Every structure is written in C-alpha cells, then in structure tokens.
Amino acid sequence: MLRMLMYDPAKGGDARFIAMMKDLIQSHFNKDISTEDLKQIVEKHITKEMDLDGNKKLDWFFDEWVLWNEMPAYRLSTS
C-alpha cells in the first residue's frame, strides 16, 4: 500500500518508494527494524497526498494498515 500511495507516473513511477526503501536499508543496515523505525523513515518521505491529517505524520496509515486487526479503509483527502 505504501508503494501505491507513493506512486507518481509523472515523476518516475516508483522513484519515491525506491528512494524511501534505499533510505530504510542504508540507515538500518545489519540492524533489526521495528515498526516505529519504518514509520519514521516513511514519514521522512511523506507526500502531500499521504499527509491526510496535515501534520507530516502517518499515524492514520500505520494505525489502519499495520496495527489494527480490522480491514483497513483508505480515506481520501478533502483538499
């Protein structure tokens, strides 16, 4: 889902997702990675479209797609 949220055909398709994954790998090379570590890296690469709460945090995404036990529901930005 992160890949799809970051996808931009006008800017190289998966370029943003690949940059985020490279950052994750480089900053945590040979280390265990927690969910919070992943969240911090993804938030460094947040796009305007992903920032639904306008706070440069992805709590909404990680709450629904990672931490909750229920089926996630993506909510579209109203702006």
C-alpha positions as CSV (number, residue, x, y, z in Angstrom):
1,M,0.0,0.0,0.0
2,L,2.9,2.4,0.7
3,R,4.2,1.8,-2.8
4,M,0.8,2.6,-4.3
5,L,0.5,5.8,-2.1
6,M,3.9,7.0,-3.3
7,Y,3.5,6.1,-6.9
8,D,3.7,9.0,-9.3
9,P,3.8,8.3,-13.1
10,A,4.9,11.9,-13.8
11,K,8.0,11.5,-11.5
12,G,9.3,8.1,-12.5
13,G,6.6,5.8,-11.1
14,D,8.1,4.1,-8.2
15,A,11.0,6.5,-7.7
16,R,9.7,7.9,-4.4
17,F,9.1,4.4,-3.0
18,I,12.5,3.2,-4.1
19,A,14.2,6.2,-2.5
20,M,12.4,5.6,0.7
21,M,13.4,1.9,0.7
22,K,17.0,2.7,0.0
23,D,17.0,5.2,2.9
24,L,15.5,2.5,5.2
25,I,18.1,-0.1,4.1
26,Q,21.0,2.4,4.4
27,S,20.0,3.7,7.8
28,H,19.3,0.3,9.3
29,F,21.9,-1.9,7.5
30,N,22.5,-5.1,9.5
31,K,20.2,-3.9,12.3
32,D,16.8,-5.1,13.4
33,I,14.0,-2.7,12.2
34,S,10.9,-2.0,14.3
35,T,7.6,-0.8,13.1
36,E,8.4,2.6,14.6
37,D,11.8,2.7,12.6
38,L,9.9,2.0,9.4
39,K,7.3,4.7,10.3
40,Q,10.0,7.3,10.9
41,I,11.6,6.6,7.5
42,V,8.3,6.7,5.6
43,E,7.4,10.0,7.3
44,K,10.7,11.4,6.0
45,H,9.5,10.7,2.5
46,I,5.8,11.6,3.0
47,T,4.0,13.1,0.1
48,K,1.3,15.8,0.2
49,E,-1.3,13.2,-0.7
50,M,-0.2,10.9,2.1
51,D,-0.4,13.7,4.7
52,L,-4.1,13.4,5.4
53,D,-4.0,15.0,8.8
54,G,-1.7,17.8,7.7
55,N,0.8,17.0,10.5
56,K,3.5,15.2,8.4
57,K,2.7,12.0,10.4
58,L,1.4,8.7,9.1
59,D,-0.4,7.6,12.3
60,W,-3.6,7.1,10.2
61,F,-1.8,4.7,7.9
62,F,0.1,2.7,10.5
63,D,-3.0,2.5,12.7
64,E,-5.2,1.1,10.0
65,W,-2.7,-0.9,7.8
66,V,-0.3,-2.2,10.4
67,L,-1.6,-2.1,14.0
68,W,-5.3,-2.7,13.8
69,N,-6.9,-6.1,13.5
70,E,-9.7,-4.9,11.2
71,M,-9.9,-4.4,7.4
72,P,-8.3,-1.0,6.6
73,A,-10.2,1.7,4.9
74,Y,-8.3,4.4,3.0
75,R,-9.8,7.8,3.4
76,L,-9.3,10.4,0.7
77,S,-8.0,13.9,1.4
78,T,-10.7,16.5,1.1
79,S,-8.3,19.2,-0.1
